[in-house]
């Protein structure tokens, strides 16, 4: 290896170490930190993040990167070294394009807006939050301007989170999704009595739920020797390296889905990171391909595996042993149906598989309209409520359950939401391919042989880390770029069967 | 404030943040990190420590320090700014005197020797460890040479841990201690039947012990809003700032002392750090005055408070409520006597108040002899065993329970041990002064009014952080430098009373 590339890798390794240290501090903050620790922790994280940023955006990295680019020219596109240099170049240019003052202003704006948003949500009073959101929209515009774009400002933001995807491409996909989902939602609503989910609310001992969930994710393939599960207010996955990828979950006595499906979701993220090649450790490639691709794995394991009939064929007997009280008189088929109950609801994070993408579509549209100025912040609640009514057929009773529900807009972070829908679509696209290559996939799941699917995902997706963009990865694995078809086919088939033949039309 | 001092403080604040981040990573490593995390964590800690070291020892800090020294010349010795500059100068010069290669060699030597020591201890085979200890002795000599000293190499090492103290001063103190303790050990041994501690081994529910210990330390004054208690193999205290000072404990069903006195010991360290002035936060002064002074607070709370008759007057009723089974038929006086049982033993960390300092004396002597070349590493086990026999009157059956018991010598860290004895002595010296100024001190303890003592310690010791050297602090608080008299008077009085009048002679 050349001296420049070697030296570049050393610096990237250091930056990785500092970022992982920040991650440990964040994990601790969300799990065990005492209340008094807030101010000290903020200082520590600010310092670590600044150190990592200064080191990464230094002139030295720029020089080494240029030299390294000259040296890896002859290597295959997917070789480690060529990919490290290519992805580092993308990160470096993005990081250098944002002026330091803008980065600092964004951090301050987020820190200021966060508590105001919390108060506004609590009081269900959008006017409190309005001026802060105005500033955040303006800052998102500034970020887009600094990064540069041809036609639509959203492109600049999207390219940062989901490189290679464009706003136009997403609009086409969402249009296709809307055309498929809205009628399906109507069909399901007309047959809502077909699925009874009352069993989920019967009261499940919280400690037993957490223990059962951990047992399940270990069986799926999450390695507890290289991770652990703790409790936190909002479940998350966080990685400190190949040997330490942690998940958290939450638990409610009165609603079964929260803990188990939360744990499986995070374990999907966790197995992804546990499966990234050791050869990519301490480089910018030791990470998921994009937030969307990462979400494809959490959703794939949560929904396409965890909410499948085959999954419950295997797990239901042990679940019934663990919770004999609430599951008395409930058979496997009824339980499988219960965890797949679909109905239009107000809150995104509680939405089922069918309606979830409509919540994202709404946000994607509104972010674009705000950014391009066709919608004023003051008119946002009205626009929100009208679209919920149009897409889901329900009324929004207050802003707390409407426009104020998500934390995202309290920071300067437009173009994050599409990743959730991209995750659903890419998960289905990958699963369709896996089914072709693993004809007995459902059989393996029924028998608890989850390693078959995990190995396929590791080989095709996980081990590459961040080498490929979402489209590159989809092309490489499935032979075509991102498409909504497999997901649409999947929900039509699954919910058609659950709710009666009519819905499958 | 001048620009130079302001800029210096900013850099010191950053260095503090990075060091505190390392501390969070260390805490996690000892409490919750999964086994797979070891290698990633080592990388992260190496990087953070290097960043902090490079930043602190930079030419820029040297220049700012010189400028700041010119500016604080007119300030009082104990002012914050004068003290920050004075202590930073000491740290800076020490850090710059050690060549980077030597620091790296020490880190490598420790990392290599640690597992060998573990194996040697497990197999009770000193010859395995011998060559590694030879190298560590040699490296300790190199450190002493690099730091510089007039007569005795130990002075250089000691000045780094307990600034201002000399080897000669310590030798005189240890001679005085030996003269007082060795006869007392004999007296106690002749009346050993006077104290029965069998109750401590009756079996105490571990979870209840941990909960009780936490309740006790909170009552003493440890603030759980700015800290927390977890379990770890070896108890420790670690601080991430004024708002987050954590302690750990361990627990044994079959030996009561381990958990409660371990917790009180660590809470002593914890209350010290929780009491350091906010004005010193993010400076090198936000820390204890020295390891010895820090140990004075853990030992003071553990032994002079936690093992006092007044303490048990207050706590015994609640202890009996918490553990009615094992404490059946045991009265307060018997329990107080049991936790103060004294007998010569092989293991330092299990030693009682009377014999503990003899374990340190032995190590202090041997470290000096190794460093000055009058003792060869090969002859160390023999010298160890002979001195244990001479000081404590017992035979060492194997090296595992002898010369291989402590982790310290597997690293390059001579001159750490004296801090334990200094802690005992300074704790007694401070307590003697506190008793003069708080005549009803025992009364307040009996009534559970621990805030009275805590406030005195905060005002006189804790709030100053690392402003003063051990001798400066003792002079300032008690009117005289470090002395062994108060401790000798304390053990003679306490153990004389416990074991019969003869011992008090």
Interface residues (C-beta under 8 A of the other chain):
Chain A: X13 X14 X17 X18 X20 X21 X22 X24 X25 X27 X28 X32 X33 X34 X35 X36 X37 X38 X39 X40 X41 X43 X44 X46 X47 X48 X51 X223 X224 X225 X226 X227 X228 X230 X240 X241 X242 X243 X244 X246 X281 X282
Chain B: X13 X14 X17 X18 X20 X21 X22 X24 X25 X27 X28 X32 X33 X34 X35 X36 X37 X38 X39 X40 X41 X43 X44 X46 X47 X48 X51 X223 X224 X225 X226 X227 X228 X230 X240 X241 X242 X243 X244 X246 X281 X282
